[in-house]
Amino acid sequence: MDPNNMGNEDVAQVFELIQDSSACHLKYAITLKRALETYNDEFLEEFIRCMHATLLADYSGKNVYVERCSNLAIESCRYWSCKLINRILEKVEEVNDDLYEQVREAMLERLKVRQLITEKIAVTKDSLPLIVNRVRDVDANVRLTAFQKLCPLVKFLKVSQRRLIIQCGFLDSSQKVKSFVSTQLLESWLKTYNNNYLQLMESIRLDACEEDIKKTTALVEFILNASFKSKSVQDIVCNIKLNPQKLIEYENLNWESVLYYRIVTQFFRRSEEFEEVLYCDFVNGKLRFDMLEYYFILQQFFLITQEYDLSDTASRKCLNSLAHHMLQNIELTADVAECVMQNLEKTILSTEDLSIFVCEIISNIMYGDDDIDYEALHQEETKRQQSISQLKADISELREKEDQCIFEKRFLDAQQIKCDIEKKQAELESVEMVQIKTEPTERKTDVPTIVKYLTVAEGLLRLPSIKRLNPALATLCSEVIQKVIPHESDEVKAKAFKCYGLCCVIDKKCASYGIHIFSAPIFSSRTLEDCDSEILSTCIKVVVDLLCIYGLSLVDKTEESELSDSRKEDEKKVFVGGTSLADLIGGLADLLEHE
């Protein structure tokens, strides 16, 4: 196909090629523009035929703007037409008066009667979904009218509709809409549920997966934090039953009660005092739920402990012990592990000490050392180091005395001191040879164990306070994480890629090698349809982050200077190790249309 002499039969070929890669869009846009400048009727008919086929292409996604364009019956045609018109208007520098009036008329037609209809329409099974859709209207007055209409209808709504109303109301760009939702609509819904917050929370809960739980938690936080501002303490605490220690009984723990408990605790900022040690023992008790609910309850408990005053040693030691037990003995998600780590940040202020603490737990998981008491181990090691320091100081002092005796020609005294030095040196060697912990020789290699210690590592590396690879983390990266990247299990690979990506984000040297590892799945995704989506998603995120953080500082200057001057400037940029920046950007561009 000659771009300078394009035939009618080439039009369909161009439409095919631009679907394979977005990297060639600009090239073929210029080619088509040149051809259209000298078109004939047959060429134009073929172009329109291809455009018609494109507009009718299957559209399986959801977009609110499709619902607002009502003149076309076919949803895919509505979507692609709206997208095309939007792109055209973005590129056009000037619009003539006639075209402007047509666009304006089409827009105003949608704004003339929506508010009145929303206000006056009778609520029926058919009209209710249409009223709910108006909470996303482009006009604030129409949205406000829709929220007003929905105030007494909470019991008639589906869970998904209630969630949509809350989300749209609290994130609305209009302050008057936000104010109405956070006061009058919430009060109306709460009264419908007899002022029982837990019942209202249950009415918007979805818990099929972790993503559902995160979204539900965010919606509940919107509701409670807004509603609590106008409530008395008694109104707030009467919704949850606590025992004399101000804790929830195990049999009353569920999704709603623990989330409510956590938000109330944070809202009051511990105005109700209770013992941290009792609380840690409570969390460490036997909780029996399905796994998603169990993880959710644990996460809420550790969010509560972040509000505690940990100035006394007993509270810090208790929380460290609880965190150590949970990380080493309980299967956790990365989100829960990170939440536990955030507590440890408050009790172990040094990131180096925190890294050693967590790496010790990872080692215990890897080698099956379940009975190690970290606190006792730490105390024993501290005592050993103090003994070594004291012995070295004693030896140094004795040598000074020996030299003084020799200078004063008191040779008998010098001989006695020399004997004392030899005894001290023998004692020092004995103490230095003591091994506080012998490292096992066999590492566990089963998938659940690997996933477990990588989850703990991910939780540590996700902490914002970890800004560099200290010696403990560098060892963790090289001896643990990198060694399981080639694992045959996709679950292990996905975890290892996440952990190694976090290492690259905080360490440039690690990033200079990692950029090649994360580029490989992006390149292979062009030809391999079965590439693991979680691994590919992680690689895309890491590569984009590394390019944003380090930019061209990862480019090999030696390689760049050796390339021919005739090559394009972007083709000269090659990362240390050989990966081309241009190829990498092209690979990312190819994925723009990936589902």
N, C-alpha and C positions, 0 to 999 in steps of 0.2 A: 504494500500500500504506500503510494507516494503522497506525503502530506501536502505537497505543492500542487498535485493534480489528482484530486480525490474524486472517484467515480461514485455513482448511485449505489453500486453493490457494496461499497466500503462503509456505508453508514451503519448498517447492522453490525458489521465487524467492530466498529468503534464502540457501539453500545455494549457489545459483549466484553471487550477488553477493559473498559472502565469499571466493570463490576468485579474484575479479578484483583485490582489493586488501585487504591486511591492515590498512589504515588504518581500515576500517569495522567491524572485528571487535568492538570494544567496544560500538559502537552497536547492532549486531544481537544481541549477547549479552544486552544489557538487554531488547531487544524480545522475544526468545524466552523469557527468564525470566518476563516479565510474562504472556505468552501461556500458558505452562505452568502458571501459578498458577490459571488458570480453564479448563483444557483439557477437551475432550470426547473420546470414544473415537475418532472419526474423525480428530481433530487428532493424537492420540497415534500412531495407526496410520501417518499420513503422515510424522510425525517419525521413527518407527522405520524406515520404508522408506528415507528419505533417509540416515539413519545407516548402515543396512545397505549402501547403495550406496557410501557414503564409505569404509567399512571394507574394501570389496572393490576400491577404486581401485588402479590399477597402482602398484607400488613397485619402482623399478628400481635403487635405491641399495643399499649394503651397510652393515649395522649389526650389531655383535657381539651386541647384546641380542636381536635377532631369533632368533639361534641358541640362545638360552638359554630360550626359551618354547616348549615342545614339544607342547602339547596341541592346537594347531590345525595343519591340514595346509597351509593357504594362507599363504604367506609374507607377502603384503601385509596380510592380516588380522591376522597375528601382530604385524607392525610397528605398524600403526595402533592396534591394541588396547593394546599396551604404551605407546604414546605418549599415548593418551587416558587410560589409568589413571594414568600418571605425572603428567599435567597436573591430573587431578582430585585426586590426593593432595596435590599442591602447594598447591591452593587450599583444601582442607578444613582447618579449624582443629582440629576434634575428630573422632575416629573411635570409633564404639561398639564394645563388646567383641566382638560377633558378627562384624562386618566385620574387625576386627583379627585375630581368630583365623583367619578364612578366608585373609586375605593371608599370615599367618604360616605356616599349613599349606602353602600353595602354594610359599612360599620354602624351607621346610625340606625339602620333598619333593625339591628339586633338590640338597640338600646331603648326603643320607644315605649314598649308596653310591658317589659319583664317585671318591673317593680310592682305595678298595679296587679298583674296576674298573680304574682307570688303572694301578694297580700290578700286577694279576694277569693282565690281558688279554694274549692272545698277539698278537704283532705280525704283521699280515697287510696285504695291499694295501688291504683295506677298513677295517681298524681304525687304520692309521697316521694318516690325516687327522683322525680323532676324537681320537687322543692329542695331536696337534699343537694342536688347538683348546683342549685343557685348559690350555695355557700362558696362556690369558686367563681362566681360571676366577676366580670371585669369592672363592674360598677359597685362602689362601696355601699351605696344606698340599697341596692338590690340584695347584696350579701347580708346587710343588717336586717332587712325585712325577712329574709329566709331564716336567719337565726331566731328572730322573734316568733316566727310561725312554728318553729321546731321546739320551742320551750316546753310545751306540755305533752310532747309526743314521744318521749324517750322510750316508753314501754312498747311502742309500735315500730321501733327501728331495729334493724339488724345490728349485730355487733360491729360489723365493718362500717356501717353508716355512722354509728355513734363515735367510732374512732376517727372517722373522716371529719365529722363536725368539730370534735375537740381539737384535732390537729390544725384544721383550717382556722378555727376561731382564735387560738392562742398565737398562731403565726401570721395572722392577718396584718397587712400593711397599714390598715386604718386603725387609729387609736380608739375611735368610738366603737368600732366593732369589737376590738379586744376587750375594752372595758365592759361592754354588754355581756360578752361570753363569760368573762371571769367573775361577774357578779350575778346578774339576773338569770342567765341561762343555767349556770351551775346551781344556784339556789333552787330553781324550779326542779331540776333533775334530782337534787338531793332530797327535796321534800317528797318527790314521787317514791323514793326509796326509804321513806320514814326517817330521814336525817341519818341514815346508816352509811357511813363512808365505805365500809367493806363491801356492802351490797352494790354500791355504785361502781366500785373498783372491779368487782366481779363481772359487771355488765359490759365492761369494755375489754375484758381479758381475752387474749389469744396466746396460746402457749404450745403451739405445735413444734416450734423450733427456737433456737437461740435468738434469731433475728426478731421473731414475734415477741419474745420476752423483753428484749431491749426496747422495742418500740412501745410496748405496753408500759414499761417502767417510766419512760419519758412522758407519756400521756398522764400517768398517775401523778407524777411530780408536778406537772402543769396544774392539775386539778387541786391537789392538796395544798401546795404552796400558795396558790391564789386564794383558796377558801379559808385557810387558817388565819389569814390577816384580819378577818372580820369575826373570828370566833373566840370565845373565852377558853381558858385552859380546861375547864370542866367539860365543855362541849367536845373538845378534842380528845381528851383521855377517856371519856365514857364509852368510846367506840371499841376499846380493846381491853380485855381482861388480863390483869397482871397479878402475880402472886405477891406475898409480902416483901420479897426481894426485888420487886418491880421488874420481874422477868415473865415472859410468856410460858405457860405450861406446855410441855411437849405435845400433848394431845390437841392443843389449840393452834399449833403451828401450821400454816399453809401459805399459799402464794400471797393472799391479801394481807393476812395478819402480820407477817414478817416485814413486808414492804411498808405497810402503814407504820409499824413500830420503828423502822429505820428512819423514815421521813420525819416522824414526830420527834424522835430523839435529836436529829440534826436541827430541826426547827427550834426546839427549846434550848439548844446549846447546853445541854446537861443542867438545866435548872432543877431537875429532879435528880438528886444524888443517889447513886448506889455503887456497891463495891465492884471494882474491876475484876478482882480475883474470882468472885462469885460468878461473874459474867463469863470469864474465860472457862471455868469449869462447866458452865452451862453449855457453851458452844462445843466443848469437847465431849459432850454427852452423846448418847446413841440416837441419831436421827434416822428415821426410816421413811423415805419417800421415793417416788420415781426419780430418775437421775436428773432430769431438767429442773424439777422443783427443788431437789436437794442442792444442786449447784446454786440456784437462785437464792435459796435461804442462806447458804453459807456466805455468798457474796454480800447480802444485806447485813449479816452479822458483822463482817469485817469492815463494812462501810461505817457501821455504828462505832466500832472500836477506834476509828480514826478521830473521833470527837473527844476521846478520853484525855484526861490529864495524866501524863506518864512521867511526872517529875520524880516520883519515888521509885526506888530500886525494886521493890516487890512487884509493882505493877508491870514494870518493863520486863522483869524476869519471867513473870507469868505469861505475858503476851508472846515473848520469844519462844517459850516452851510450847505454847499453843500453835504458833506459826510453824515451828519446826515439825511438830507432830502432823499437822495438816499437809504440809508440803511433801513430807517423806512417806506418809502412810496412807494418804487418801488420794484417789484419782480425781484430779481437778481439771477444769478447762483453763485455757490461757488467761481468760478474763478474771477468773477467780484467783488464780495464782498471782496475777499482777496486783490484785486488790490486797492479798496477803502481804506481798512485798511492800506495798505502800505503808502498811502498818510497821514493818520492820525498819523502814526509813526513819520512823519517829523514835525507835528504840536503839538503833545502831546508826549513829550519825555519820560515821566514816564510810564512804562508798567502798573503800578497800576492805574494811572489816565486814561490811555487808556482803560483798562479793565472795569473800572467804567462807562466811557463814552458809551462803546458799550453795556454793561449789562443794562444800562438805556434804550437804544434803544430797546433791546430785551424785557424788561419789558413793554415798551409802545406798542410794537406789540402784546404781550400776552394779555394785558388788554384793548387794543383799545384806548390808550391815544394818540391821534393824534395831539392834539393842544398844547402840552407842548413845551415851548421854553427852550431848555437845557441851553443856555447861560445865560438867565435871571435867571433860576433856580439856576445855579451854582453861579452867583453873589449874589443872595439873601441868599443862604446858607453860602457863604463866609462872608457876612456882619453879619449874625447871629452868626457865630462862633467867629468873632472878638468882637462882643458885649459881648458874654459870657466870653471871655478871659479878656476883659477890666473890667467887673464887678467883676470877681474873684480877679483880681489884686487890685481893689479899696477896696474890702472887706478885703483883707489881710493887706493892708496899714492901714485901719481904725482900725483893731484889734491891730496892733502894737501901734498906737496912744492911744488906750483905755488902753492897759497895761501900757504905759508910764504915763498916767494921774493917774491911780490907784497907781502906784509906787510913784508918786509925791503927792499923796493924794488930787488931784484935782477932787473930786468926781462928782461935777456938770458937768464939762467938759466931764468926762468919761460917765455920763448918756446921754449927748447929742450925743456923738459919738456912743453909743450903739443904739440909735434911728436911726442914719444914717445907721448903719450896717443892722438893720432890714429892712429898706426901700430898701437898695441895694440887700439884700437876696430875698425879695419879687419880686423885679424887675428881678433878675436872674432866679428865678423859673418861672416867666412868660415867659421870653425869651426861656428857655429850653423846655417849654411845647408847644411852637409854632411848628406845623407840616408843613414843607415846602410843602410836598406832601403826601396826604393820599393814601395808597395803596388800589386799588380796591380789592374786595373780590371774584369776579368771573373771572376765567381765560378762554380765548377762547380755544375751543377744536376741532375746525374744522381742517381738514387735511391741507388745503392751508396755514392757519395761522401757524400751527406747523412747516410745512416744511419751511416757510419763516423765522421764528426766529431761527430754527436750521441751516439754510443756513448762516445767519449772524454769529451765534456762530462758525460754521466751518471756516468761513473766518478769524475770530479772532484767533482761536486756531492754524491755519496753519502758522501764522506769526513766523519766526525764532526767533524773539526777545522774544517771550513768552516761557520762559525756566522753569517755575514752576507754580503751581496752587496757585496764590495769593488769599486772602480772597474772592474777587469778583468772581474769576473763580471757586473756590472751591464751592461756593454757586450755581453758574451756573450749575456745574457738578451734584451736589447732588439734587438740587431742580427743575431743569429743564430737563437736558439731561437724567439722569437715570430714571426719572419718565415716559418718553415716550418710553423707550426701549421695553416694552411689548405691545406696541400699535398694534392693529389689522391690520393697514395699512402697507404693505410692503415698501411703499415709505417713510413713517415716520420711520419705523424700520431701513431702510438703512441709512438714514440721522443720526439717533440717534447713530447707531453703529459707523459711521465715527467720530462723535463728541466725543463719549466716548473713542474711540481708540486713538484720539489725546490727550485726557486727560491722558490716561494710559502711553503714550510715554513720557510725561513730569513729571509724578508723580508716584513714585514707589509704594506708598501705594495704589493708584488707580489701578496700574497694578497688584498687588497681588490679588485683587478681580476680575479684568477684565479678567485675563487669563482664568478663568473658563467660563465666559460668552462667550468669543470668541471661546473657544474650543468646545462648545456645537454644533454649526452648522457644524463644521468639522466632529465630530463624527456622527451626524445624517445624513450627506450627503452620508454615506455608504448605508443607507437603504431608504432614501427619495429622489426620483428622482426629485420631484418638489421643492426642496430647492431653494430659490431665489438666482440667480447667483450673483447679486450685493452684497447681504449680505454675501454670502460665500466668494466672492473675498475679501471683506473688512476684514473679519475674518482671512483669510489666511495672508494678509498683516500685520495686527496688531500682530498676534501671532508670525510671523517671526521677526518683528521689536522688540517685547518685549524680545524674546529669544536672539536676537543680543545685545540689550541694557543692559538687566539685567542678562541674563544667569542664572546660578544656584543660584544666590542670592535670587530668588523667591521660591526656594525649602524649604519646611518645615523641619528644622533640627530635630525637635522633632519626627515627623512621620518617618523620615529616620532612626533614631537610634533605633526605636522600631521594625523595620522590622527584619525578620529572617535573620541570617547571610548566610543561604543557598541560599537566593534569589540572582539573578544576580545583579551586581552593578547598572545597569541602571534602574532596576525595583525598587530599593530602593528610587529613586528620585521622590518625590511627592510634588506638590505645596501646599501651605497653602490653605486648603479647600478640598483637596483630589484628584485633577486631577493628573493622572500619566504622568510624562514626557515621558516615553517609549510609552504609549498609544497615546499621542499627536503626537510624531514623527512618529509613525506608521500610524496615521490618515493622516498626511501630505504626507507621502510616498504613501499612497493609491491614493492620488489626483494628483500624478505626471502625470498620463495618462489621467486625466479628461480634457474634451475639453475646 
